[in-house]
Amino acid sequence: MLKKGRRSKFRPEYPADFKFDYKDPATLYRFIMEGGKIIPSRISKVSNSQQRHVAAQVKVARNLALLPSGTDAYDTFRRPEPISPKPFEI
């Protein structure tokens, strides 16, 4: 019997040796829910060691006010602008 296609447990865009950095809020913002909570690893699809590293870097970025720190800050805080690989056209 053939196995059906399964989704991989880990995200392919973050290899095992990828280091998250608190100075890159656009990348870290992907791991934060609307209310300001850090997304768990079963949802974000990163390994346990990467999840610990992401959580630590998010906390550092929050302390330096690079990321919002709670629900009240979600509506009023400026969100980091993701840099688009496509050039802007009018």
Secondary structure, DSSP 8 states (H G I E B T S, - for coil): --------SS-TTS-TT----TT-HHHHGGGB-TTS-B--HHHHT--HHHHHHHHHHHHHHHHTTSS--SHHHHHHS-------SS----
